[in-house]
Amino acid sequence: MNEDITKNLYTTPADNLFKMFIEKFESVHNKHAPLKELNRTEMKSRSKPWLTKGIRNSIKTKNTLYKESKNVIHQKAFSDIKCTETV
């Protein structure tokens, strides 16, 4: 490719030389530093860098405990309703 550029340096229009440079640059860039696609979880964690792994684990535990307590409250309320119906 270098031979093509140096051989045709004075006969090739500047815009074509620039296109050739950009193509070469992009091919080298993609070879040595390719873009990495992130999945949904990685995107969320990168968008909020102040949420450390420990904080995320605490949030997960809090949400789990909340769901469990909500279930217990519903069961208690349901049993209270059943008790009042039988009376």
Backbone as ProteinMPNN parsed JSONL, in Angstrom:
{"seq_chain_A": "MNEDITKNLYTTPADNLFKMFIEKFESVHNKHAPLKELNRTEMKSRSKPWLTKGIRNSIKTKNTLYKESKNVIHQKAFSDIKCTETV", "coords_chain_A": {"N_chain_A": [[0.832, -1.192, 0.0], [2.007, 1.227, 0.717], [3.706, 1.666, -1.409], [1.898, 2.225, -3.439], [0.862, 4.683, -2.621], [3.141, 6.367, -2.547], [3.98, 6.175, -5.186], [1.866, 7.225, -6.656], [1.576, 9.733, -5.577], [1.788, 12.361, -6.577], [0.086, 12.297, -8.707], [-2.413, 11.495, -7.921], [-5.517, 12.773, -6.798], [-5.963, 14.973, -3.968], [-8.149, 14.466, -2.264], [-8.65, 11.754, -2.706], [-6.27, 10.64, -1.774], [-6.515, 11.327, 0.897], [-8.782, 9.804, 1.592], [-7.688, 7.254, 1.264], [-5.777, 7.327, 3.29], [-7.442, 7.558, 5.579], [-8.856, 5.125, 5.43], [-6.762, 3.294, 5.78], [-5.863, 4.077, 8.311], [-8.186, 3.55, 9.872], [-8.358, 0.767, 9.564], [-6.022, -0.115, 10.869], [-6.511, 0.919, 13.406], [-8.908, -0.469, 14.144], [-7.872, -3.009, 14.205], [-5.963, -3.018, 16.284], [-7.161, -1.702, 18.434], [-9.994, -2.516, 18.968], [-13.541, -1.803, 19.133], [-15.489, -2.535, 21.979], [-18.45, -4.195, 22.587], [-20.881, -3.5, 24.982], [-22.863, -5.243, 27.377], [-26.22, -5.057, 28.757], [-26.045, -4.904, 31.601], [-23.395, -4.101, 32.024], [-23.478, -1.614, 30.801], [-25.222, -0.213, 32.504], [-23.737, -0.26, 34.895], [-21.479, 1.168, 34.168], [-22.535, 3.638, 33.656], [-23.098, 4.652, 36.105], [-20.757, 5.275, 38.01], [-20.306, 5.684, 40.739], [-21.602, 3.774, 42.124], [-20.47, 1.215, 43.761], [-19.343, -2.237, 43.75], [-19.939, -3.374, 46.219], [-21.951, -1.654, 47.179], [-23.909, -2.135, 45.244], [-24.436, -4.83, 45.811], [-25.537, -4.534, 48.355], [-27.857, -3.091, 47.742], [-29.179, -5.002, 46.221], [-29.624, -6.967, 48.2], [-31.268, -5.492, 49.939], [-33.521, -5.094, 48.276], [-34.35, -7.75, 47.926], [-35.018, -8.481, 50.572], [-37.083, -6.668, 50.967], [-39.013, -7.577, 49.122], [-39.548, -10.073, 50.243], [-40.593, -9.304, 52.762], [-42.831, -7.935, 51.943], [-44.33, -9.974, 50.867], [-44.799, -11.478, 53.176], [-46.357, -9.657, 54.658], [-48.621, -9.557, 53.015], [-49.484, -12.189, 53.265], [-50.099, -12.252, 55.982], [-52.131, -10.343, 56.118], [-54.004, -11.612, 54.502], [-54.511, -13.879, 56.018], [-55.654, -12.663, 58.253], [-57.985, -11.643, 57.135], [-59.238, -14.055, 56.465], [-59.697, -15.05, 59.007], [-61.534, -13.195, 60.012], [-63.652, -13.66, 58.341], [-64.53, -16.185, 59.025], [-65.611, -15.806, 61.483]], "CA_chain_A": [[0.0, 0.0, 0.0], [2.899, 2.39, 0.747], [4.217, 1.891, -2.762], [0.822, 2.862, -4.201], [0.745, 6.08, -2.213], [4.304, 7.135, -2.978], [4.042, 6.182, -6.648], [0.802, 8.077, -7.19], [1.44, 10.875, -4.692], [1.616, 13.611, -7.325], [-0.945, 12.162, -9.746], [-3.713, 11.214, -7.293], [-6.099, 13.952, -6.143], [-5.782, 15.019, -2.515], [-9.259, 13.825, -1.564], [-8.457, 10.302, -2.781], [-5.183, 10.313, -0.846], [-7.062, 11.425, 2.247], [-9.627, 8.623, 1.78], [-6.79, 6.111, 1.44], [-5.201, 7.464, 4.629], [-8.482, 7.256, 6.556], [-9.108, 3.68, 5.373], [-5.615, 2.622, 6.402], [-5.888, 4.408, 9.741], [-9.286, 2.816, 10.494], [-8.049, -0.666, 9.611], [-5.033, -0.306, 11.932], [-7.203, 1.214, 14.666], [-9.812, -1.573, 14.449], [-7.079, -4.21, 14.471], [-5.233, -2.918, 17.547], [-8.017, -1.183, 19.508], [-11.383, -2.668, 18.515], [-14.592, -1.404, 20.052], [-16.102, -3.638, 22.699], [-19.862, -3.952, 22.854], [-21.24, -3.772, 26.368], [-24.22, -5.727, 27.576], [-27.076, -4.128, 29.504], [-25.545, -4.707, 32.967], [-22.171, -3.304, 31.954], [-23.867, -0.239, 30.478], [-25.762, 0.401, 33.709], [-22.687, -0.057, 35.896], [-20.569, 2.215, 33.695], [-23.195, 4.946, 33.667], [-23.144, 5.1, 37.505], [-19.505, 4.786, 38.587], [-20.271, 5.828, 42.191], [-22.166, 2.565, 42.713], [-19.459, 0.166, 43.796], [-19.889, -3.59, 43.793], [-20.507, -3.554, 47.549], [-23.221, -0.923, 47.254], [-24.865, -2.864, 44.407], [-24.841, -6.027, 46.56], [-26.421, -4.081, 49.431], [-29.139, -2.751, 47.123], [-29.813, -6.268, 45.859], [-30.092, -7.574, 49.45], [-32.402, -4.672, 50.396], [-34.675, -5.385, 47.421], [-34.796, -9.106, 48.238], [-35.69, -8.434, 51.876], [-38.34, -5.934, 50.785], [-39.969, -8.469, 48.466], [-39.94, -11.09, 51.222], [-41.457, -8.691, 53.774], [-44.087, -7.607, 51.284], [-45.038, -11.248, 50.762], [-45.235, -11.829, 54.53], [-47.443, -8.742, 55.004], [-49.804, -9.989, 52.276], [-49.958, -13.435, 53.859], [-50.706, -11.916, 57.271], [-53.393, -9.675, 55.828], [-54.909, -12.625, 53.978], [-54.94, -14.729, 57.135], [-56.547, -11.834, 59.07], [-59.253, -11.606, 56.42], [-59.846, -15.372, 56.608], [-60.167, -15.167, 60.395], [-62.732, -12.384, 60.191], [-64.738, -14.252, 57.557], [-65.056, -17.361, 59.718], [-66.268, -15.426, 62.728]], "C_chain_A": [[0.872, 1.249, 0.0], [3.433, 2.708, -0.636], [3.175, 2.607, -3.619], [0.745, 4.35, -3.885], [1.93, 6.885, -2.735], [4.396, 7.218, -4.494], [3.044, 7.178, -7.228], [0.602, 9.355, -6.376], [1.128, 12.157, -5.453], [0.524, 13.521, -8.372], [-2.337, 11.929, -9.169], [-4.235, 12.489, -6.633], [-6.007, 13.837, -4.614], [-6.916, 14.323, -1.772], [-9.16, 12.305, -1.602], [-7.331, 9.855, -1.854], [-5.682, 10.343, 0.597], [-7.954, 10.222, 2.554], [-8.776, 7.376, 2.017], [-6.165, 6.141, 2.833], [-6.21, 7.071, 5.707], [-8.772, 5.754, 6.581], [-7.989, 2.909, 6.061], [-5.617, 2.85, 7.916], [-6.977, 3.612, 10.46], [-8.995, 1.33, 10.584], [-7.036, -0.967, 10.719], [-5.693, -0.087, 13.293], [-8.109, 0.049, 15.072], [-9.055, -2.857, 14.78], [-6.489, -4.159, 15.884], [-6.073, -2.398, 18.713], [-9.48, -1.291, 19.082], [-12.368, -2.203, 19.58], [-15.197, -2.638, 20.698], [-17.55, -3.285, 22.962], [-20.164, -4.368, 24.286], [-22.654, -4.319, 26.44], [-24.967, -4.765, 28.493], [-26.528, -3.854, 30.915], [-24.285, -3.858, 32.973], [-22.486, -1.842, 31.644], [-24.385, 0.471, 31.725], [-24.664, 0.694, 34.714], [-21.702, 1.026, 35.458], [-21.213, 3.594, 33.75], [-23.292, 5.511, 35.084], [-21.887, 4.61, 38.227], [-19.431, 4.893, 40.104], [-20.889, 4.617, 42.881], [-21.126, 1.451, 42.642], [-20.144, -1.194, 43.877], [-20.549, -3.857, 45.148], [-21.849, -2.868, 47.703], [-24.283, -1.647, 46.431], [-25.356, -4.135, 45.11], [-25.791, -5.655, 47.685], [-27.808, -3.738, 48.883], [-29.905, -4.025, 46.762], [-30.393, -6.96, 47.101], [-31.315, -6.827, 49.977], [-33.647, -4.996, 49.587], [-35.238, -6.776, 47.705], [-35.562, -9.129, 49.558], [-37.035, -7.713, 51.783], [-39.398, -6.836, 50.159], [-40.468, -9.538, 49.436], [-40.888, -10.506, 52.261], [-42.819, -8.35, 53.185], [-44.951, -8.862, 51.17], [-45.593, -11.655, 52.125], [-46.41, -10.951, 54.951], [-48.729, -9.167, 54.306], [-50.37, -11.278, 52.861], [-50.666, -13.166, 55.189], [-52.066, -11.259, 57.064], [-54.414, -10.681, 55.33], [-55.419, -13.515, 55.103], [-55.875, -13.956, 58.067], [-57.943, -11.779, 58.434], [-59.982, -12.938, 56.578], [-60.428, -15.546, 58.009], [-61.444, -14.383, 60.6], [-63.907, -12.974, 59.418], [-65.364, -15.434, 58.295], [-65.796, -16.998, 60.99], [-67.69, -15.095, 62.531]], "O_chain_A": [[0.524, 2.237, -0.647], [3.596, 3.873, -0.997], [3.51, 3.48, -4.42], [0.582, 5.176, -4.784], [1.748, 7.962, -3.302], [4.844, 8.231, -5.031], [3.353, 7.89, -8.184], [-0.445, 9.993, -6.482], [0.295, 12.952, -5.017], [0.073, 14.546, -8.882], [-3.335, 12.144, -9.857], [-3.475, 13.205, -5.981], [-5.978, 12.739, -4.058], [-6.679, 13.662, -0.761], [-9.542, 11.635, -0.643], [-7.43, 8.804, -1.22], [-5.317, 9.495, 1.412], [-7.893, 9.676, 3.655], [-9.102, 6.544, 2.864], [-6.037, 5.102, 3.482], [-5.875, 6.339, 6.638], [-8.917, 5.176, 7.658], [-8.243, 1.983, 6.832], [-5.397, 1.922, 8.695], [-6.733, 3.06, 11.532], [-9.347, 0.692, 11.576], [-7.175, -1.962, 11.43], [-5.442, -0.845, 14.23], [-8.08, -0.376, 16.227], [-9.54, -3.691, 15.545], [-6.518, -5.16, 16.6], [-5.725, -2.634, 19.87], [-10.136, -0.273, 18.86], [-12.065, -2.211, 20.773], [-15.393, -3.662, 20.043], [-17.854, -2.215, 23.491], [-19.761, -5.438, 24.74], [-23.531, -3.919, 25.674], [-24.402, -3.772, 28.95], [-26.541, -2.711, 31.373], [-24.123, -2.991, 33.831], [-21.834, -0.938, 32.166], [-24.03, 1.622, 31.978], [-24.646, 1.764, 35.323], [-21.148, 1.729, 36.303], [-20.518, 4.602, 33.877], [-23.538, 6.705, 35.259], [-21.946, 3.635, 38.975], [-18.574, 4.253, 40.713], [-20.725, 4.443, 44.089], [-20.93, 0.829, 41.598], [-21.359, -1.288, 44.05], [-21.6, -4.495, 45.213], [-22.777, -3.427, 48.287], [-25.429, -1.764, 46.865], [-26.534, -4.483, 45.023], [-26.751, -6.38, 47.947], [-28.819, -4.066, 49.504], [-31.115, -4.118, 46.969], [-31.51, -7.476, 47.064], [-32.286, -7.448, 50.41], [-34.726, -5.157, 50.159], [-36.455, -6.965, 47.724], [-36.632, -9.73, 49.647], [-38.003, -8.099, 52.438], [-40.543, -6.861, 50.609], [-41.653, -9.871, 49.453], [-41.884, -11.14, 52.61], [-43.841, -8.467, 53.861], [-46.166, -8.805, 51.36], [-46.728, -12.124, 52.22], [-47.366, -11.451, 55.544], [-49.801, -9.148, 54.909], [-51.587, -11.446, 52.945], [-51.697, -13.769, 55.487], [-53.033, -11.582, 57.753], [-55.583, -10.604, 55.706], [-56.598, -13.865, 55.146], [-56.804, -14.545, 58.62], [-58.954, -11.86, 59.132], [-61.193, -12.964, 56.797], [-61.507, -16.112, 58.181], [-62.35, -14.849, 61.29], [-65.056, -12.794, 59.823], [-66.57, -15.663, 58.206], [-66.542, -17.821, 61.521], [-68.383, -14.755, 63.49]]}, "name": "protein", "num_of_chains": 1, "seq": "MNEDITKNLYTTPADNLFKMFIEKFESVHNKHAPLKELNRTEMKSRSKPWLTKGIRNSIKTKNTLYKESKNVIHQKAFSDIKCTETV"}
